[in-house]
Amino acid sequence: MNHLQLGESSTKAVWSQAKEKPGRRSVHRTKVMGIVNVTPDSFSDGGNYLDTSAAIKHAYRLIEEGADILDIGGESTRPGHQPVPWQEEWGRIQPVLEELTKHTSVPVSVDTMKVRVADKVLNLGVSIINDIWGGLADADMLPLIAQGGCTYVWMHNRPEPPLRHGFEVLLQETQAGIEACLSAGIKPSNIWIDPGVGFGKTHLQNLVVLRRLPEYCALGYPVLLGTSRKRVVGHTLGLPVDERLEGSLATVCQGVASGVDAVRVHDVKESVRTCRMMEAILGVEDD
C-alpha cells in the first residue's frame, strides 16, 4: 500500500515562539488540497464532475495549478445532503482513483465517512482518509485507519451547535477525538485535525473559530482548514456560492497567518498564489 507520511506538526513550537516574540512566527509552506467532487449535489460544484472523464480532467487541471494534494469525494457533505449507499459512493470514485493513483505522484485523499469505502480506496493506494465525522459515523473507521497506516484527517462535527462556549467545546471535543484515534492505535504522526468550519456550529461560532485558529493550531497536530465557498463566507458578505472567491481567500490568509498546515479549496490557482504571498510577507526579516 502506498502511504503518505505528512509528518508531525511544529505548531506547539510555533505558538511558543509567537508568545515569546509577539508578531513573529515560524513560517512553513502551507499545502493546498484541491477538491474534486464526483457528485451530483455538492453545494458548490455538484454535477460538474460526476462524469469520470470530467473528474479526471479537473483533477489534472488542479495539479497543473499547484495542488499538493487531491481530495476526491463521492458523496455530498453539504448541510441537508442525501446520504447514498456505500456501493454508489464507491462506484462514483473508483474509476477516478484508479487513474489518479496510477498516473500521478500527487497524494490522493478520499473524503468519506464509510469504512467500506475507506477500506477499498486504501487498497488502491490512497494516502489519506478525510472523515467529516471523525470516526463517529462508523465505529470500525478508526481501527481500519490504524491497521492501514494511512494519514487520517479527523474533523470536528456534531449534530447541533453548542449552546454556549463554542470554541471551548471545539477544543474539548477535538482533544477527545485525538484520544480516540490514539486509543484505536493510530500513530500520532498520522493524525491531522480539522476544526470543521461550517459543521455543527452557528455563523458566529464559525467566525470565532477562524479568529482563534492559532489556539487550535497549538494543539500540536497538523491542521487542515476547509472554508472554500462555504456559507460562513456567503452569509458574511451576502453573496451566492459563485461569488465567494475573495471571501474564501481571506480565510486562506487567516489560515496561513495562524499556522495551518493545509487548506482545502475549490480555487487552487488563486489559493496557491495567496499562500505563497502570505508566506513571503510573514517570513520577511526586519531590515
MARMILO-850373 format. One record per residue (C-alpha): residue number from 0; x, y negated, z negated. Coordinates in pm, whole numbers, plus 50000, padded with zeros to 5 digits. Example, Ala and Ser with C-alpha at 12.3 -4.5 7.8 and 13.67 -1.06 7.14 Angstrom:
BEGIN
k  xx  yy  zz
0  51230  50450  49220
1  51367  50106  49286
END
This chain:
BEGIN
k  xx  yy  zz
0  50000  50000  50000
1  50131  49653  50087
2  50150  49431  49784
3  50199  49059  49745
4  50378  48963  49426
5  50284  48599  49381
6  50478  48575  49057
7  50438  48417  48715
8  50323  48058  48678
9  50553  47795  48538
10  50263  47583  48419
11  50345  47618  48048
12  50683  47461  48111
13  50526  47200  48339
14  50278  47100  48069
15  50552  47087  47808
16  50762  46862  48030
17  50464  46639  48100
18  50409  46587  47728
19  50775  46509  47673
20  50801  46270  47969
21  50467  46105  48044
22  50408  46055  48412
23  50674  46306  48523
24  50625  46673  48605
25  50799  46959  48780
26  50677  46978  49139
27  50622  47307  49318
28  50482  47385  49660
29  50106  47432  49649
30  49984  47723  49859
31  49687  47673  50092
32  49435  47957  50116
33  49226  47938  50433
34  48866  48058  50424
35  48724  48300  50682
36  48357  48371  50609
37  48233  48670  50809
38  47876  48597  50701
39  47550  48463  50846
40  47462  48247  50544
41  47765  48087  50377
42  47681  47732  50270
43  47930  47558  50498
44  48007  47776  50799
45  47758  48062  50779
46  47718  48233  51115
47  48015  48064  51278
48  48244  48364  51237
49  48008  48658  51192
50  48128  48791  51526
51  48452  48986  51479
52  48638  48820  51764
53  48536  48473  51644
54  48650  48552  51289
55  48988  48682  51408
56  49040  48383  51636
57  48956  48149  51349
58  49198  48331  51116
59  49486  48293  51362
60  49400  47926  51406
61  49422  47876  51029
62  49765  48041  51028
63  49879  47803  51303
64  49753  47514  51091
65  49969  47624  50800
66  49762  47860  50584
67  49978  48051  50336
68  49701  48300  50255
69  49381  48407  50434
70  49070  48472  50223
71  48818  48693  50403
72  48460  48719  50276
73  48174  48941  50391
74  47904  48817  50155
75  47795  48461  50085
76  47850  48349  49725
77  47666  48019  49753
78  47402  47942  49487
79  47088  48143  49562
80  47262  48374  49807
81  47105  48705  49902
82  47323  49000  49794
83  47399  49263  50057
84  47480  49634  50011
85  47849  49714  49988
86  47830  49908  50315
87  47712  49599  50501
88  47976  49375  50341
89  48246  49629  50428
90  48117  49668  50783
91  48145  49294  50845
92  48505  49260  50729
93  48660  49596  50820
94  48747  49520  51185
95  48876  49174  51092
96  49101  49316  50820
97  49228  49595  51044
98  49351  49332  51287
99  49498  49089  51035
100  49674  49337  50807
101  49847  49497  51106
102  49940  49192  51309
103  50019  48909  51071
104  50262  48867  50783
105  50036  48616  50603
106  49899  48770  50282
107  49533  48864  50312
108  49284  48819  50029
109  48930  48955  50018
110  48654  48767  49839
111  48443  49042  49681
112  48286  49140  49351
113  48214  49500  49458
114  48455  49773  49351
115  48375  49996  49651
116  48465  49716  49890
117  48777  49635  49690
118  48889  49999  49699
119  48854  50018  50076
120  49031  49690  50151
121  49325  49775  49925
122  49372  50093  50126
123  49401  49876  50437
124  49688  49678  50288
125  49504  49376  50149
126  49721  49198  49892
127  49471  49004  49682
128  49122  49059  49543
129  48939  48732  49479
130  48650  48809  49242
131  48399  48532  49167
132  48260  48726  48870
133  48593  48818  48712
134  48506  49184  48675
135  48166  49118  48515
136  47967  49228  48821
137  48123  49575  48830
138  48274  49744  48525
139  48507  49952  48744
140  48672  49650  48908
141  48946  49578  48654
142  49062  49942  48625
143  49076  49963  49006
144  49289  49648  49023
145  49523  49786  48757
146  49561  50111  48950
147  49606  49937  49286
148  49869  49694  49158
149  49743  49406  49368
150  49714  49039  49280
151  49380  48961  49115
152  49210  48621  49111
153  48988  48612  48803
154  48728  48337  48846
155  48519  48185  48570
156  48146  48228  48621
157  47836  48257  48407
158  47461  48290  48469
159  47379  47946  48325
160  47585  47635  48243
161  47675  47593  47876
162  47452  47350  47690
163  47745  47169  47527
164  48124  47155  47527
165  48151  47289  47880
166  48529  47263  47912
167  48592  47428  47576
168  48361  47713  47680
169  48557  47743  48006
170  48886  47775  47818
171  48746  48029  47571
172  48586  48244  47839
173  48896  48227  48057
174  49110  48347  47767
175  48862  48632  47713
176  48881  48717  48084
177  49260  48725  48077
178  49249  48957  47774
179  49005  49186  47957
180  49242  49202  48254
181  49539  49283  48034
182  49343  49542  47836
183  49249  49714  48163
184  49618  49748  48247
185  49658  49465  48498
186  50012  49329  48487
187  50037  48966  48369
188  50233  48883  48686
189  49936  48998  48897
190  49679  48771  48733
191  49564  48441  48878
192  49283  48232  48729
193  49023  48004  48888
194  48810  47759  48683
195  48512  47829  48908
196  48414  47477  49012
197  48054  47495  49131
198  47970  47815  48943
199  47782  47819  48611
200  47843  47451  48548
201  47649  47126  48571
202  47760  46847  48802
203  47918  46657  48515
204  48086  46971  48383
205  48242  47028  48726
206  48383  46674  48722
207  48522  46728  48374
208  48693  47047  48491
209  48862  46850  48769
210  48966  46574  48530
211  49109  46821  48278
212  49282  47053  48525
213  49625  47000  48363
214  49491  47164  48047
215  49360  47458  48247
216  49694  47498  48422
217  49861  47501  48080
218  49700  47837  48004
219  50011  47986  48162
220  49878  48172  48467
221  49879  48061  48832
222  49564  47863  48911
223  49358  47876  49229
224  49130  47576  49286
225  48828  47609  49516
226  48637  47286  49573
227  48620  47265  49952
228  48296  47104  50075
229  48119  47201  49753
230  47809  47045  49600
231  48014  46852  49344
232  48160  46656  49636
233  47831  46620  49818
234  47640  46515  49506
235  47905  46264  49404
236  47922  46098  49746
237  47568  46164  49865
238  47692  46346  50174
239  47593  46663  50366
240  47828  46958  50400
241  47976  46847  50732
242  48082  46506  50591
243  48268  46614  50279
244  48626  46628  50409
245  48757  46316  50235
246  48596  46408  49905
247  48737  46759  49930
248  49086  46623  49998
249  49056  46401  49691
250  49005  46715  49482
251  49308  46873  49653
252  49514  46571  49546
253  49392  46614  49189
254  49479  46982  49203
255  49833  46922  49325
256  49891  46648  49069
257  49759  46875  48794
258  49984  47169  48882
259  49754  47422  49051
260  49936  47690  49247
261  49692  47718  49540
262  49386  47551  49688
263  49113  47742  49871
264  48987  47537  50166
265  48797  47534  50492
266  49001  47249  50644
267  49352  47393  50642
268  49543  47145  50858
269  49421  46844  50662
270  49474  47016  50328
271  49830  47123  50413
272  49920  46765  50503
273  49758  46638  50184
274  49950  46886  49970
275  50285  46804  50131
276  50228  46430  50089
277  50125  46464  49726
278  50428  46684  49654
279  50657  46425  49815
280  50510  46148  49601
281  50528  46350  49280
282  50880  46470  49350
283  51035  46132  49429
284  51303  46029  49177
285  51327  45674  49049
286  51591  45479  49241
END
